Amino acid sequence: MGPLKKAEHFLLKNQLEDYICDANKVISFKLVRDEKDFFDDEAVFRPDMAHQLFGDSETIFGYKGLNVQMYYSAANLNTYINVTYSEKIDPSNFDGVHVIVLKDLPIRLYTCSLIPY
C-alpha cells in the first residue's frame, strides 16, 4: 500500500470512528408505573452490558449523537422505543439500531409512538 493509499485509509478510518457509539452509554431504560415515572429523569438506568445484542465490542455503528430510550410499562412490559441521533450514515450500508433492538421483541409489545403507550 503506497503512502497515498495509507493516508486515504487513515482518513476514512477516522471518519468512520465518529459513527461508533458505546451501547452502554447511549441506551437508557425506564420502568414506568404511572405517568409521572415517564417524565422522571432519575428513574432512568443504563445497561451494564450490551454484548448480547451488539457483540463483544458493545458498540453501535452508523450514528453520531445516538440516544436510544426504552421505556417499559410495569403492568404488561409493553415497550416504548425512541431513537434519536444527530447524523446517520447511508442506511444502505447497515441495518440500523432499530433492527438489532427490535429483533427479539414481539411486534405487539413495542411502539415508537407515545399515543398508544
C-alpha positions as CSV (number, residue, x, y, z in Angstrom):
1,M,0.0,0.0,0.0
2,G,1.5,3.3,-1.1
3,P,1.7,6.5,1.0
4,L,-1.4,8.0,-0.6
5,K,-3.5,4.8,0.0
6,K,-2.3,4.7,3.6
7,A,-3.4,8.4,4.1
8,E,-6.8,7.7,2.5
9,H,-7.2,4.6,4.7
10,F,-6.3,6.6,7.8
11,L,-8.7,9.4,6.9
12,L,-11.6,7.0,6.2
13,K,-11.0,5.1,9.4
14,N,-11.0,8.3,11.4
15,Q,-14.3,9.4,9.7
16,L,-16.0,6.1,10.4
17,E,-14.8,6.1,14.1
18,D,-17.1,9.1,14.6
19,Y,-20.0,6.8,13.8
20,I,-19.3,4.3,16.5
21,C,-21.2,4.6,19.8
22,D,-20.7,2.8,23.1
23,A,-24.1,0.9,23.5
24,N,-23.8,1.1,27.3
25,K,-23.7,4.9,27.2
26,V,-26.4,5.6,24.5
27,I,-29.1,3.2,25.6
28,S,-31.3,4.0,28.6
29,F,-34.1,2.1,30.2
30,K,-37.0,3.1,32.4
31,L,-39.7,1.1,34.2
32,V,-42.9,3.2,34.0
33,R,-45.6,2.5,36.7
34,D,-47.6,5.7,36.2
35,E,-47.5,8.9,34.1
36,K,-45.1,10.7,36.4
37,D,-42.5,8.0,36.0
38,F,-42.4,8.7,32.3
39,F,-41.1,12.2,32.9
40,D,-38.9,11.3,35.9
41,D,-35.3,11.6,34.7
42,E,-34.0,10.0,37.9
43,A,-35.8,6.7,37.0
44,V,-33.5,6.1,34.0
45,F,-30.8,3.4,34.2
46,R,-28.3,2.2,31.7
47,P,-27.2,-1.3,30.9
48,D,-24.0,-2.7,32.5
49,M,-23.5,-4.9,29.4
50,A,-24.8,-4.9,25.9
51,H,-22.8,-7.7,24.3
52,Q,-25.9,-9.9,23.9
53,L,-27.2,-7.5,21.2
54,F,-24.2,-5.7,20.0
55,G,-21.3,-8.2,20.3
56,D,-18.2,-8.2,22.4
57,S,-17.3,-4.7,21.4
58,E,-20.7,-3.4,22.8
59,T,-20.7,-0.7,20.1
60,I,-23.4,0.5,17.7
61,F,-22.2,1.6,14.3
62,G,-23.8,4.1,12.0
63,Y,-24.8,7.1,14.1
64,K,-23.4,10.3,15.6
65,G,-25.1,11.6,18.8
66,L,-27.2,8.4,19.2
67,N,-29.7,8.1,22.1
68,V,-31.9,5.0,22.4
69,Q,-34.7,5.2,25.1
70,M,-36.5,2.1,26.0
71,Y,-39.4,2.6,28.5
72,Y,-41.2,-0.5,29.8
73,S,-44.7,-0.4,31.2
74,A,-44.6,-2.1,34.6
75,A,-48.1,-3.5,34.1
76,N,-47.5,-5.6,31.0
77,L,-43.9,-4.8,29.8
78,N,-45.1,-3.0,26.6
79,T,-42.2,-1.1,25.4
80,Y,-41.9,2.4,24.1
81,I,-38.7,2.9,21.9
82,N,-37.4,6.3,20.9
83,V,-34.2,6.6,18.8
84,T,-32.7,10.0,18.1
85,Y,-29.4,10.9,16.5
86,S,-27.6,14.0,15.1
87,E,-26.3,12.2,12.0
88,K,-26.6,8.8,10.3
89,I,-24.6,7.1,7.6
90,D,-26.2,5.9,4.4
91,P,-28.8,3.3,5.5
92,S,-27.9,1.0,2.6
93,N,-24.6,0.4,4.4
94,F,-26.0,-1.1,7.6
95,D,-29.3,-2.4,9.2
96,G,-29.6,0.3,11.8
97,V,-30.1,0.1,15.5
98,H,-33.9,-0.5,15.3
99,V,-33.3,-3.9,13.6
100,I,-31.0,-5.0,16.3
101,V,-33.0,-3.7,19.3
102,L,-36.4,-4.9,18.0
103,K,-35.4,-8.3,16.6
104,D,-36.3,-10.2,19.8
105,L,-39.4,-8.2,20.8
106,P,-42.8,-9.5,19.7
107,I,-44.4,-6.9,17.4
108,R,-47.4,-6.3,19.7
109,L,-45.2,-5.4,22.6
110,Y,-43.4,-2.3,21.3
111,T,-44.3,1.0,19.9
112,C,-42.3,4.0,18.6
113,S,-45.3,6.3,19.3
114,L,-46.4,7.8,22.6
115,I,-50.1,7.7,21.7
116,P,-50.8,4.0,22.4
117,Y,-48.3,3.9,25.2
